[in-house]
């Protein structure tokens, strides 16, 4: 899985992780959030999926990385949203596994999943289900308008 950094270009998943850790270690006394969000754009035959990783140095900026690929667009709207969430959870799980080996940072780096659903519009009917998926997996879930990793960062690269 390759990620793109506007600063560093194309990175492997491991390189992305190492870049995140360098960013955190640069100012270890600051608070951080590691945020993952996915958005999709339907197409005639394939849907475009973008998963964003944002490392946010609270109150002091951050960096982001994104992975873009396509999948057959055979599922309905709701199924595509569930697939977005599962992609975010997959990336979060990989990062969590890598963080477990970082003794000094494991407990301090909070992970959030931003879900591209909101109380207005057609996604309002599945909020409980997708938030339940995230919380049941052990992560905090944010929805629109607070879900900027999915609805702003990832959305920018789906087209």
C-alpha positions in Angstrom: 0.0 0.0 0.0 1.6 3.3 -1.1 0.7 6.7 0.4 1.4 10.1 -1.1 2.7 12.9 1.0 2.6 16.4 -0.4 5.9 17.0 1.3 7.7 13.7 0.6 6.1 12.2 -2.4 5.3 8.5 -2.8 5.9 6.4 0.4 5.4 2.8 1.4 3.2 2.1 4.4 6.3 1.6 6.5 7.9 4.9 5.3 4.7 6.7 6.0 4.7 5.3 9.6 8.4 6.3 10.0 7.6 9.8 8.7 4.7 10.1 11.3 7.0 9.0 14.1 9.7 11.5 13.1 7.1 14.2 13.2 6.0 13.2 16.7 9.5 12.8 18.0 10.4 16.2 16.7 8.3 17.8 19.6 7.6 14.9 22.0 6.1 17.1 24.7 3.2 18.2 22.4 -0.1 16.3 22.2 -1.0 14.5 19.0 -3.9 12.8 17.3 -3.5 10.2 14.6 -6.6 10.5 12.4 -7.7 8.2 9.6 -10.6 8.8 7.2 -11.8 7.5 3.8 -14.0 9.0 1.2 -15.1 7.6 -2.2 -16.5 8.9 -5.4 -18.7 6.7 -7.6 -17.9 6.2 -11.2 -19.6 4.5 -14.1 -17.7 1.2 -13.6 -15.3 1.9 -10.8 -15.4 3.9 -7.6 -12.4 5.9 -6.4 -11.4 5.4 -2.8 -9.0 7.6 -0.9 -7.8 6.9 2.6 -6.1 9.8 4.4 -3.8 9.6 7.5 -3.5 12.9 9.3 -1.0 13.4 12.1 -2.1 16.5 14.0 0.1 18.2 16.5 -2.7 19.7 18.5 -2.8 23.5 18.2 0.4 23.5 16.0 -0.5 22.0 12.6 0.1 18.7 11.1 0.8 16.5 8.1 -1.2 14.2 5.9 -0.8 11.3 3.7 -3.2 9.6 1.3 -3.7 6.4 -0.6 -5.9 6.3 -3.7 -7.2 3.3 -5.6 -10.3 2.0 -7.3 -12.7 -0.8 -6.8 -15.6 -2.0 -8.9 -18.7 0.2 -8.3 -21.2 -2.6 -8.0 -22.3 -1.9 -4.4 -25.1 0.6 -3.5 -24.5 3.8 -1.6 -24.7 2.4 1.9 -22.4 -0.5 1.1 -19.9 1.9 -0.3 -19.9 3.9 3.0 -19.4 0.7 5.0 -16.5 -0.2 2.7 -15.0 3.3 3.4 -15.2 2.6 7.1 -13.6 -0.8 6.8 -10.7 0.6 4.8 -10.1 3.2 7.5 -10.3 0.5 10.2 -7.8 -1.6 8.2 -5.3 1.2 8.2 -5.9 2.1 11.8 -5.3 -1.6 12.8 -2.0 -1.7 11.0 -0.9 1.6 12.6 -2.0 0.3 16.0 0.1 -2.8 15.6 3.1 -0.8 14.7 2.5 1.7 17.6 2.3 -1.2 20.0 6.1 -1.7 19.5 6.8 2.0 20.4 7.0 1.8 24.1 7.4 5.5 24.8 4.5 6.6 22.6 1.9 3.8 22.6 -0.4 5.2 25.3 0.1 8.9 24.3 -0.9 8.8 20.6 -4.7 9.0 20.4 -6.3 7.5 17.2 -9.5 8.7 15.7 -11.5 7.5 12.7 -13.3 10.2 10.8 -16.4 8.8 9.0 -18.0 10.6 6.0 -21.5 10.5 7.4 -23.6 13.2 8.9 -27.0 14.0 10.4 -28.1 15.7 7.2 -28.5 13.9 4.0 -28.8 10.2 3.0 -26.0 9.0 5.3 -28.0 10.0 8.4 -29.8 6.6 8.3 -26.6 4.6 8.9 -24.8 6.8 11.5 -25.4 4.3 14.4 -24.1 1.3 12.4 -20.9 2.9 11.1 -20.1 4.6 14.4 -20.7 1.3 16.1 -18.2 -0.4 13.7 -15.6 2.1 14.7 -16.3 2.2 18.5 -16.6 -1.6 18.5 -13.1 -1.8 17.0 -11.7 0.3 19.9 -11.4 3.7 18.2 -13.0 7.1 18.6 -15.4 8.0 15.8 -16.2 11.5 14.5 -18.9 12.3 12.0 -19.5 15.4 9.9 -18.9 18.3 10.3 -16.0 17.3 12.6 -14.8 14.4 10.3 -12.4 16.5 8.3 -10.0 13.7 7.4 -12.7 12.0 5.4 -14.9 14.9 4.3 -12.1 17.4 3.4 -8.6 15.8 3.1 -9.6 12.5 1.5 -12.5 14.1 -0.5 -10.0 16.4 -2.2 -8.2 13.5 -3.8 -11.2 11.3 -4.9 -11.7 13.1 -8.2 
